[in-house]
Amino acid sequence: MLTAVQIRAARALLGWSQPALAAAAAVSLPTIVRMEGQQGPGRSSATNVHAVQTALENAGVVFIPSAGDGAGPGVRLKQG
């Protein structure tokens, strides 16, 4: 599952502001603020979470799931 930290880190890798992500994902700015906040994306609709994840992935972000060995989830940019 996508986490608030992953969304913030993905934006940072891309150099995107919250309004830029909102525009790319076609969701409202308050939705992005809420998804990046303490409650995280779990309080948002599945449609909005998918839109944000897709927008970030289309921009070159790869989401890395938790490895189960104590390593948490993360993000990186695609090569090339």
C-alpha positions in Angstrom: 0.0 0.0 0.0 1.2 3.5 -0.9 2.2 5.6 2.2 2.3 9.3 2.9 6.1 9.2 3.2 6.4 7.5 -0.2 4.2 10.2 -1.8 6.3 13.0 -0.3 9.6 11.3 -1.2 8.4 10.7 -4.8 7.4 14.4 -5.1 10.8 15.4 -3.8 12.6 13.2 -6.3 10.7 14.8 -9.1 10.9 18.3 -7.8 7.1 18.6 -7.8 5.1 20.8 -5.5 1.8 19.6 -4.0 -0.2 21.7 -6.6 1.9 20.1 -9.4 1.0 16.6 -8.2 -2.6 17.5 -7.8 -2.7 18.8 -11.4 -0.9 15.7 -12.7 -3.2 13.3 -10.9 -6.4 15.4 -11.6 -7.3 15.5 -7.9 -7.8 18.5 -5.6 -4.9 20.1 -3.6 -6.7 19.3 -0.3 -6.6 15.6 -1.4 -2.9 15.7 -1.8 -2.4 17.5 1.5 -4.5 14.9 3.3 -2.8 12.0 1.6 0.6 13.3 2.6 -0.5 14.1 6.2 -0.8 12.0 9.3 -3.8 10.0 8.1 -2.1 9.1 4.9 -3.7 7.8 1.7 -5.7 5.2 3.6 -8.4 7.8 4.2 -8.7 8.7 0.5 -10.8 6.9 -2.1 -9.1 4.0 -4.0 -9.6 6.1 -7.2 -7.7 9.0 -5.9 -4.9 6.9 -4.5 -4.6 5.1 -7.9 -4.6 8.5 -9.7 -1.7 9.8 -7.6 0.3 6.6 -7.9 -0.2 6.5 -11.6 0.8 10.2 -12.1 4.0 9.6 -10.1 4.8 6.4 -11.9 4.2 8.0 -15.3 6.7 10.7 -14.3 9.3 8.0 -13.6 8.9 7.0 -10.0 9.1 3.4 -8.9 7.5 2.4 -5.7 9.4 -0.2 -3.6 7.4 -2.3 -1.2 8.5 -3.2 2.3 11.1 -6.0 2.1 9.8 -7.8 5.2 13.3 -7.8 6.6 12.9 -4.6 8.5 13.4 -2.4 5.5 10.4 -0.2 5.0 8.8 0.9 1.7 10.6 3.4 -0.5 10.8 5.1 -3.9 13.3 5.5 -6.6 13.5 6.9 -10.2 13.5 4.6 -13.2 16.8 4.4 -14.9 17.2 6.2 -18.2 
